[in-house]
Amino acid sequence: MSTQYQDAYLYDAVRTPFGKVGGALAKTRPDDLAALVVAESVKRAPKLAAAGASGAEEIDEVVFGNANGAGEENRNVARMATLLAGLPTSIPGTTVNRLCGSSLDAAIIASRQINVGEADVMLIGGVESMSRAPWVLPKTERPFPMHNLELANTTLGWRLINKNMPKEWTVSLGEATEQLREKYGITRERMDEFAANSHQLAAKAWDEGKYDNLTVQVPDVDLTRDETIRPDSTAESLSSLRTVFRKENGMVTAGNASPMNDGASAAWLGSEKASDILGLQPLARIAGRAAAANEPQYFGYAPVDAVNQAIERAGITWKDIAAVELNEAFAAQSLACTDAWGVDTSIVNTWGGAIAIGHPLGASGARVLGTLARRLEASGDRWGVAALCIGVGQGLAVVLENVNAR
């Protein structure tokens, strides 16, 4: 390790295909999904894999994101996954919860450790099983209650809300998106067109083998690609779907929102020295990063400031950006962001987005980061940015520089 500032690089990324809630991955525990991508990451690092346990000890730390933490991924899933993957007990692990941005936050945290010389090799990632998210029964303030008790579903969104939270902050994610699209004038037609395009691009990317090097199959599970992709989706077919969150004057449907999913993702981050340790060449340098926040009900717009700050910190401008990976929580919020940036949408999510691929909360950040790195590698372009909106009004962004840009 170095005591001098050093650049942080992304060397490789891998994820499972994402399963739908109650689908192919529903019987797989989240800690097992996380252990799978940890073990696969080691296999994909030739020198580390060849050296066995002694080589794995070169890993400084494992940092994973997870948005739930109340179920089988409890008690620090990063540490559990490291142990379940058979890595040495000497490798520490920590779990990050920034909701939808958790695994991108893991990458940001790890890159800082590398920058300041505290680490040379970091394994980051994230996991979520929304299928297996538990129902929780809060403890009562008094023993032996005589009244009925209510279970809380921990799958998604607000629960066990503090009474001091303003009501306008704690509306559902879907209602918040309805408010956002009203504020920024996003039409139903644009939302459905955006969603259909996500499905078509994702299917095309899988057909062309774009995801072959980015995914690992889950053993004993019949899932060879993301389960929620619908290649036959069109704006016309999506326009017939009923709205979900508002019966009147609503526009958000199941078709123009991301589904709920299960899956895991991981990536190697490291200094220049990590190349010799892993036996891999760097794909991209982490050139800028930022977090931003706004009113909780406008969470979908928070990536706007996060991305702008990350680009500025990278010392570049929007004119330099050739690729954008924006997690598609909802079509409306994605369009509000791209409108604000004034970006050419032909460079956004060209291998499909979360509306088609899925959004297992804790795993999505590393997915968009890894996909961005491979997109830049494939195109030869130099600069790209990955970003996510985050419930309760936050956004995260990371700028990558392709170290092999043509």
C-alpha distance (Angstrom), angle and dihedral (degrees) to the residues before:
residue distance angle dihedral
M1 . . .
S2 3.78 . .
T3 3.79 130.9 .
Q4 3.81 89.9 -153.4
Y5 3.79 125.9 83.2
Q6 3.79 110.9 -87.3
D7 3.78 132.9 -177.4
A8 3.79 120.3 -107.4
Y9 3.80 119.1 -133.9
L10 3.78 135.7 -168.3
Y11 3.81 110.0 -130.2
D12 3.79 105.4 175.8
A13 3.80 142.4 -14.7
V14 3.77 134.5 -159.1
R15 3.79 136.9 173.2
T16 3.76 140.7 173.9
P17 3.78 119.2 -105.4
F18 3.79 104.1 -93.9
G19 3.80 117.1 -110.4
K20 3.79 126.9 -151.1
V21 3.79 121.6 -113.3
G22 3.77 107.8 -79.6
G23 3.79 89.6 9.8
A24 3.80 138.6 107.2
L25 3.82 96.8 -38.4
A26 3.80 97.5 39.6
K27 3.82 92.5 101.8
T28 3.82 93.3 51.0
R29 3.79 117.9 91.7
P30 3.82 116.2 -124.5
D31 3.79 92.8 -125.1
D32 3.82 88.4 54.7
L33 3.82 90.8 50.3
A34 3.79 89.2 50.9
A35 3.81 92.1 47.2
L36 3.80 89.6 51.8
V37 3.82 94.6 58.0
V38 3.81 90.9 42.5
A39 3.81 91.4 54.1
E40 3.81 92.1 42.5
S41 3.81 91.0 51.7
V42 3.79 89.8 55.7
K43 3.82 91.0 48.6
R44 3.80 90.0 52.3
A45 3.81 92.1 54.1
P46 3.85 101.5 77.7
K47 3.80 100.4 -161.3
L48 3.78 93.3 42.0
A49 3.79 92.3 48.8
A50 3.81 93.1 46.0
A51 3.79 92.3 51.6
G52 3.80 93.5 54.2
A53 3.78 119.4 -162.1
S54 3.79 93.8 -9.9
G55 3.79 90.0 54.8
A56 3.79 93.3 48.6
E57 3.78 88.9 57.3
E58 3.80 86.4 71.6
I59 3.84 87.6 73.6
D60 3.79 105.3 102.8
E61 3.79 96.8 -161.6
V62 3.81 145.2 -23.5
V63 3.82 116.6 -129.6
F64 3.81 118.4 -173.6
G65 3.77 133.7 177.6
N66 3.80 125.4 -136.5
A67 3.79 128.9 166.6
N68 3.80 100.5 -161.1
G69 3.77 114.6 39.3
A70 3.79 94.0 169.7
G71 3.78 98.3 98.0
E72 3.79 138.3 40.9
E73 3.81 90.0 -32.5
N74 3.80 90.7 63.0
R75 3.81 123.5 124.0
N76 3.80 97.1 44.0
V77 3.80 109.8 -44.4
A78 3.81 92.0 -156.7
R79 3.78 90.3 63.8
M80 3.80 93.0 40.8
A81 3.82 92.1 51.0
T82 3.81 91.2 49.2
L83 3.79 91.2 53.5
L84 3.82 94.6 42.4
A85 3.81 89.5 50.9
G86 3.80 89.0 59.1
L87 3.79 96.8 -114.4
P88 3.81 120.7 149.9
T89 3.78 115.2 -75.3
S90 3.82 88.2 -127.5
I91 3.84 92.3 74.4
P92 3.80 110.3 96.2
G93 3.79 123.3 -143.0
T94 3.77 137.6 -166.5
T95 3.79 133.8 -172.1
V96 3.80 124.2 -137.9
N97 3.80 126.2 -155.5
R98 3.79 116.1 -163.4
L99 3.81 90.7 136.8
C100 3.83 111.1 -125.2
G101 3.80 91.4 4.6
S102 3.80 96.0 50.8
S103 3.81 100.2 114.4
L104 3.81 93.5 41.2
D105 3.79 86.2 52.1
A106 3.81 87.2 51.2
A107 3.80 88.3 56.6
I108 3.80 91.6 48.0
I109 3.80 92.2 50.0
A110 3.81 92.3 47.3
S111 3.80 93.1 47.1
R112 3.79 90.3 54.4
Q113 3.81 90.8 52.3
I114 3.79 88.3 52.8
N115 3.81 92.9 45.5
V116 3.79 93.4 55.9
G117 3.79 93.6 44.9
E118 3.80 98.4 -109.0
A119 3.81 92.7 119.5
D120 3.80 142.3 19.7
V121 3.83 101.0 -173.7
M122 3.80 123.2 37.7
L123 3.79 128.3 170.9
I124 3.79 112.1 -153.3
G125 3.77 133.4 177.4
G126 3.76 146.4 117.2
V127 3.77 144.5 -122.7
E128 3.78 140.1 -159.6
S129 3.77 135.0 175.9
M130 3.77 105.5 -170.3
S131 3.80 88.2 172.9
R132 3.79 91.2 61.7
A133 3.81 98.8 38.2
P134 3.80 104.7 132.1
W135 3.75 133.3 -124.1
V136 3.81 108.9 -120.9
L137 3.77 130.1 -151.0
P138 3.81 111.2 -153.5
K139 3.76 118.6 -138.1
T140 3.80 115.8 -107.9
E141 3.78 122.5 -117.5
R142 3.81 89.9 -125.5
P143 3.81 127.5 41.8
F144 3.79 122.7 -111.7
P145 3.83 97.7 20.4
M146 3.81 117.3 -157.8
H147 3.80 95.5 -157.7
N148 3.80 129.3 81.1
L149 3.79 118.1 -90.3
E150 3.79 126.4 -139.1
L151 3.80 125.9 -137.9
A152 3.81 118.7 -138.2
N153 3.79 122.0 -141.7
T154 3.82 109.6 -133.7
T155 3.82 96.7 -167.8
L156 3.80 98.2 102.0
G157 3.76 144.1 -15.3
W158 3.78 135.8 3.0
R159 3.81 119.9 -7.3
L160 3.82 135.3 155.9
I161 3.80 87.1 22.2
N162 3.78 120.4 -160.7
K163 3.82 108.3 -117.7
N164 3.80 90.2 -135.1
M165 3.82 92.0 64.4
P166 3.83 111.2 105.2
K167 3.81 110.3 -108.6
E168 3.79 93.3 -126.2
W169 3.81 89.7 60.9
T170 3.79 95.9 53.1
V171 3.80 101.5 53.5
S172 3.80 115.6 127.2
L173 3.79 119.3 -82.8
G174 3.79 89.4 -110.9
E175 3.80 94.8 50.5
A176 3.80 88.8 46.8
T177 3.80 88.5 54.6
E178 3.80 90.7 49.9
Q179 3.79 88.2 54.9
L180 3.79 91.3 47.0
R181 3.81 94.8 51.2
E182 3.83 89.5 48.0
K183 3.80 90.5 51.8
Y184 3.81 93.7 50.0
G185 3.79 99.8 34.2
I186 3.81 98.8 -116.5
T187 3.81 111.2 170.0
R188 3.80 128.8 -141.9
E189 3.80 90.0 -121.6
R190 3.80 92.3 57.7
M191 3.79 91.9 45.4
D192 3.79 93.9 52.9
E193 3.79 92.6 44.1
F194 3.79 90.5 51.2
A195 3.81 91.7 49.3
A196 3.80 94.2 48.2
N197 3.80 89.8 50.0
S198 3.81 90.4 53.1
H199 3.80 91.1 56.7
Q200 3.79 94.0 45.5
L201 3.80 93.9 48.1
A202 3.81 92.9 46.8
A203 3.79 92.5 50.2
K204 3.79 91.0 47.3
A205 3.82 92.1 49.7
W206 3.81 91.6 51.4
D207 3.81 91.2 46.4
E208 3.80 90.5 51.7
G209 3.82 93.1 49.8
K210 3.79 95.4 -111.9
Y211 3.79 91.4 137.3
D212 3.79 97.9 42.9
N213 3.81 92.2 95.4
L214 3.79 93.6 39.7
T215 3.80 100.5 55.7
V216 3.78 141.8 60.8
Q217 3.78 123.4 -162.1
V218 3.79 119.5 -118.7
P219 3.83 108.8 -120.1
D220 3.80 117.9 -108.7
V221 3.81 91.6 8.5
D222 3.79 125.3 111.6
L223 3.79 98.4 -135.2
T224 3.79 118.6 117.3
R225 3.80 98.9 161.7
D226 3.79 139.0 12.3
E227 3.78 107.7 -54.1
T228 3.80 100.6 -143.2
I229 3.81 99.1 56.0
R230 3.81 112.0 119.3
P231 3.82 107.0 -170.6
D232 3.79 93.0 -174.1
S233 3.81 93.5 59.8
T234 3.79 115.3 126.0
A235 3.77 132.5 177.6
E236 3.78 87.6 -112.6
S237 3.80 94.6 53.6
L238 3.80 91.9 45.7
S239 3.81 91.4 50.0
S240 3.81 89.7 68.1
L241 3.82 94.0 60.9
R242 3.78 118.4 106.7
T243 3.78 120.9 -116.7
V244 3.79 115.2 -103.5
F245 3.79 109.0 -158.7
R246 3.80 101.8 35.7
K247 3.79 126.0 37.5
E248 3.79 91.0 -161.9
N249 3.81 128.0 39.3
G250 3.79 92.2 -0.4
M251 3.79 127.8 139.0
V252 3.82 106.3 175.2
T253 3.81 112.3 101.7
A254 3.78 136.9 169.5
G255 3.79 86.1 -100.5
N256 3.80 98.4 57.5
A257 3.80 95.7 41.5
S258 3.79 130.4 72.5
P259 3.82 115.0 -98.3
M260 3.79 126.0 -124.8
N261 3.78 112.6 -97.8
D262 3.79 151.9 173.6
G263 3.80 124.8 -129.2
A264 3.79 150.2 108.2
S265 3.80 136.6 -128.3
A266 3.80 137.7 -172.2
A267 3.80 141.4 -178.8
W268 3.77 139.3 -172.9
L269 3.80 116.5 -122.2
G270 3.76 122.7 -178.0
S271 3.77 151.5 141.5
E272 3.80 122.9 -96.1
K273 3.81 87.2 -84.9
A274 3.78 89.9 61.8
S275 3.79 90.4 73.8
D276 3.82 91.3 70.5
I277 3.78 92.3 42.7
L278 3.81 96.0 49.1
G279 3.76 100.0 31.8
L280 3.80 89.6 -128.8
Q281 3.78 134.7 115.8
P282 3.81 118.3 -127.1
L283 3.78 118.0 -101.9
A284 3.79 99.9 -165.7
R285 3.78 144.5 -5.4
I286 3.78 120.5 -121.7
A287 3.78 97.1 -122.5
G288 3.79 103.9 169.2
R289 3.77 140.2 3.9
A290 3.78 137.2 179.6
A291 3.78 145.7 170.6
A292 3.80 124.3 -149.7
A293 3.79 136.0 -179.0
N294 3.78 140.2 -161.9
E295 3.82 140.3 160.4
P296 3.82 108.0 -33.0
Q297 3.81 94.4 -122.9
Y298 3.81 90.0 57.7
F299 3.80 94.3 51.7
G300 3.81 90.8 131.4
Y301 3.80 91.5 66.9
A302 3.82 96.9 50.3
P303 3.85 94.3 92.7
V304 3.81 88.5 68.5
D305 3.79 94.4 73.9
A306 3.80 94.0 32.9
V307 3.81 92.4 57.1
N308 3.79 94.1 43.0
Q309 3.81 90.5 51.9
A310 3.81 93.5 46.2
I311 3.81 91.6 50.8
E312 3.79 91.3 49.4
R313 3.81 91.5 48.9
A314 3.80 89.3 51.5
G315 3.80 88.1 58.3
I316 3.79 94.8 -119.1
T317 3.82 138.4 99.1
W318 3.79 136.5 -128.1
K319 3.79 88.4 -93.6
D320 3.82 88.3 68.5
I321 3.81 95.4 52.4
A322 3.81 113.0 102.8
A323 3.82 100.4 167.9
V324 3.80 134.7 35.0
E325 3.80 126.7 -170.0
L326 3.79 107.4 -169.4
N327 3.79 117.4 174.3
E328 3.78 106.6 -122.5
A329 3.78 104.4 -137.8
F330 3.79 87.8 158.2
A331 3.79 131.9 -6.1
A332 3.80 90.7 -125.4
Q333 3.78 95.6 56.6
S334 3.80 92.3 42.9
L335 3.81 90.3 53.9
A336 3.80 91.8 46.2
C337 3.82 88.5 55.3
T338 3.80 96.9 45.8
D339 3.81 90.0 46.6
A340 3.80 90.6 52.5
W341 3.80 91.9 50.4
G342 3.80 93.3 44.4
V343 3.80 87.4 -137.9
D344 3.78 124.8 163.7
T345 3.81 101.2 -105.7
S346 3.81 90.6 -147.4
I347 3.83 87.8 79.5
V348 3.82 94.1 49.6
N349 3.82 119.4 98.9
T350 3.79 94.1 -24.5
W351 3.83 90.6 172.1
G352 3.80 91.6 51.2
G353 3.78 130.2 -89.4
A354 3.77 143.4 -119.0
I355 3.81 95.2 -73.5
A356 3.80 85.8 69.8
I357 3.81 104.4 20.2
G358 3.78 95.6 42.8
H359 3.78 138.3 -120.1
P360 3.82 115.7 -109.4
L361 3.77 91.4 177.2
G362 3.79 103.7 -134.5
A363 3.81 94.0 40.7
S364 3.80 100.7 49.2
G365 3.80 99.2 81.8
A366 3.79 95.2 59.2
R367 3.81 88.6 43.0
V368 3.81 94.1 58.6
L369 3.81 91.4 42.2
G370 3.79 94.0 50.6
T371 3.79 92.8 43.7
L372 3.80 90.6 50.8
A373 3.81 91.6 52.5
R374 3.81 92.3 50.7
R375 3.81 92.2 45.2
L376 3.80 90.4 54.5
E377 3.79 90.2 46.7
A378 3.81 90.9 51.8
S379 3.80 95.9 46.1
G380 3.79 98.6 37.5
D381 3.81 90.0 -132.7
R382 3.77 118.2 145.1
W383 3.80 109.5 -140.0
G384 3.80 135.1 43.5
V385 3.79 139.9 154.7
A386 3.80 132.8 -144.1
A387 3.80 121.4 -160.2
L388 3.79 144.5 167.3
C389 3.77 137.0 -167.7
I390 3.79 114.7 -130.9
G391 3.80 131.6 -152.8
V392 3.82 117.5 -103.9
G393 3.79 90.1 38.5
Q394 3.81 112.2 -63.0
G395 3.78 139.2 124.0
L396 3.81 134.1 -165.2
A397 3.80 131.0 -161.9
V398 3.80 138.6 -179.7
V399 3.82 126.5 -169.3
L400 3.80 117.0 -147.5
E401 3.79 126.9 -160.2
N402 3.80 114.7 -154.7
V403 3.81 103.7 -129.8
N404 3.80 90.4 -158.2
A405 3.81 97.3 47.7
R406 3.76 114.6 156.4
